[in-house]
Amino acid sequence: MLDNKWEDGNVEFDLSKLPSNLFTSPRIKPLKLSKNNSLEEEVMLLHTQEKKNAKEFIDRDISISVKSGVIYTSNGPVCFILFSFPDPATGDIYTYENTINPKNHDEISVYKQLADQKYWHVIIADYDRNVVTLFEFSNGYSLKDSLDKIESACQDMHVSDFKAAKAEYEKMYSVEQLLEK
């Protein structure tokens, strides 16, 4: 397991080269990044918000929860990973859904790398690509076990058309229903 605890408080990121579609709506996405132009990469969670909402995270103590699973469709399995955060201003919980093809090694490997880190780092950024604040969480989320079980369950399955599988999955379940599963 990668011991990636941040020992110093001086951490900087350049988000200018990231795809612009990451900065158009509230979301959370795992990205391979390195701090302070280091060559050592880790997977961090980029959480984007409107500027006024992103600033609400400054000097707040927040928590994150994670839920994952797999849904079987007629076009193949769809893996979901739900990240839930409290709104720092209201305390309301917002859940951000990430869907991945469990048969796509490149997609699942990013989450597996995240799951194999001792610490998860969350970058809160606004739509102008400004880093507003950073959080560090000890990894106690059991995502590695979940992903291993999902890969094992999907080992002999085939995804004929992931876009169609995802569309079918979205008709079958809302985020709220997935949270209750």
Secondary structure, 3 states (H helix, E strand, C coil): CECCCCCCCCCCCCCCCCCHHHHCCCEEEEEEECHHHCCCCEEEEEEEECHHHHHCCCCCCCCCEEEEEEEEECCEEEEEEEEEEECCCCCCEEEEEEEECCCCHHHHHHHHHHHCECEEEEEEEECCCCEEEEEEEECCCCHHHHHHHHHHHHCCCCCCCHHHHHHHHHHHCCHHHHHHC
